[in-house]
Every structure is written in structure tokens, then in C-alpha cells.
Amino acid sequence: MANFTTVPVAAAALQDSKTYEALFFVSFVFVLLIALAAQLLFLQWRAWLPGAEGEKSLIKGVRTGVYTFMSHLN
């Protein structure tokens, strides 16, 4: 007979939350590096990120682009 271990719902939700945060962090750093490189080269990088077109600051534009990317994963 097989032994099955169950994960409590709260622990599973916490794990999902940590996974989401880790994915957000990795995506944020990746997009930030692209945005910084494009900013240094005087390119219009905000047009590359959906949702970031109207943002004035670099960090807000990157955050908006990452949130848009993350919403497509669901």
C-alpha cells in the first residue's frame, strides 16, 4: 500500500506565493536590465513592453511590463 502525504492548503498557498514572488523577481531583473541597456542607448524601450507606454519612470515602466507579462501566465 502506498503512503500518501498531504500538504495542508495553507502550506500549498504559501508555496504558490513564494513561487510567484520568485518568478516576479527574476522577470523584473531581466526586464530591468533590458530597459537599462535600452535607456543607455537612447532607445524607446517603453513601446516594447505592453502597458508601460504611459509610465514616466523607469522602475514603474518595468514593473508595469512585468505585471502584464505575469498576467499572461495565468
Buried (B, 14 or more C-beta within 10 A) or exposed (E): EEEEEEEEEEEEEEEEEEEEEEBBEEBBEEBBEBBEEBBEEEEEBBEBBEBBEEBEEBEEBBBBBBBEBBEEEE
